Amino acid sequence: MELMKNVQAWTAGLEIEHEALSQLRNIAGLPILAGPVAVMPDVHFGKGATVGSVIPTIGAIIPAAVGVDIGCGMIALRTELRATDLPDSLGPLRSCIEASIPVGFSVHDKELNPTHEGPHGRVLRQRMDALYARFEALSILAVLGKLDVRRIWKQLGTLGGGNHFIELCLDESQDVWVMLHSGSRFIGKTIGEAAIAMARESAHRNGVALPDKDLAWLAEGTVEFEQYVQALRWAQDYAALNRDLMMFRVMNVLRSAFGRDIGSTKDAINCHHNYASIEEHLGRQVWLTRKGAVSARAGELGIIPGSMGAKSFIVRGKGNAASYCSCSHGAGRRMSRGAAKKFFDIDALVAQTAGVECRKDAGVLDEIPGAYKDIEVVMAAQADLVSIEHTLKQVLCVKG
């Protein structure tokens, strides 16, 4: 449906807060748009631009719309384990995963060398080496200032905090899945913040009037644009590799815990939901920014997680052209982190995460399921964007 001028929305049955509507109105009026902004059902107010929005632009990218967790996304894999294989207590297994994957601000003591952790590790090591070589050639490094380069590589294979997670889930057939959510860590944030600053400076220098300074863009043909695009693509690849490395390590933890092979990582679904790429839409090449949205081309598999304690979904795209072949990236927040901490208490967190082996303390109270939209309503609102392949319910969740 048309939410407002130049905005198409898939939000039936869902409320959109005033701040998000105002933000969408500002985006929809930008002169660089190639067509309407597509709004996903998990839409909510975001830093820089509205989360759950898909923005087609001509000859320009809005760095703040991509955001500072460049390439943030999901990876999911069905294992050969069954629900009956799992022990009665998943606490020890959660501890083993947490010992293998640093969470929050923690990093590896030294950079990973997956070559020594199994056959697939050699492939991951080759990707790491290629990423190192490309990093040295990034022209944006000249404006980033002094970097702790060792920290960048020690963060590969780490989760981070906030809404990032590692989960074990059961599907409708009682098969065990591994699913995790993470992005490009500190280096993605550094690149994103530098590009946002460059865009604001460009707008000021060129006298561009903006309804919101965060909506400043970098234009094709400028040095700053080329610096950003090169770094953007690198950071997106860093984020994808970060997820692959964590999946590899979690699968090794499970193999050790169960004493047998439990499947290969080669069939994992790995998708970004904060990124920009050149795509064919509206009969032309456009820069498409998905800010909290997943690619859902016809036949393409994607991942839509619920909240900690709710269902998640493996979906198949329907290739809906009006949404620029996109779908939601999750349930979407209905309450800010600060509001959630004031409204809910630990007893509510314990109740809402019953049956899930996870942290149940004040440090994750802002991630309580009640702070998120109803994932069932979100999925119903985008029935013409994706079909559901698998319904997952988590039994173990690791958070930073």
Secondary structure, 3 states (H helix, E strand, C coil): CEEECCEEECCCCCCCCHHHHHHHHHHHCCCCECCCEEEEEEEECCCCCCEEEEEEECCEECHHHHCCCCCCEEEEEEEEEEHHHCCCCCHHHHHHHHHHCCCCCCCCCCCCCHHHHCCHHHHHHHHHHHHHHHHHCCCCHHHHCCCCHHHHHHCCCCCCCCCCEEEEEECCCCEEEEEEEECCHHHHHHHHHHHHHHHHHHHHHCCCCCCCHHHCCEECCCHHHHHHHHHHHHHHHHHHHHHHHHHHHHHHHHHHHHCCCCCCCCCCEEEECEEEEEEEECCEEEEEEEECEEECCCCCEEEECCCCCCEEEEEEECCCHHHCCEEECCCCECCCHHHHHHHCCHHHHHHHCCCCECCCCHHHHHHCHHHECCHHHHHHHCCCCEEEEEEEEEEEEEEC
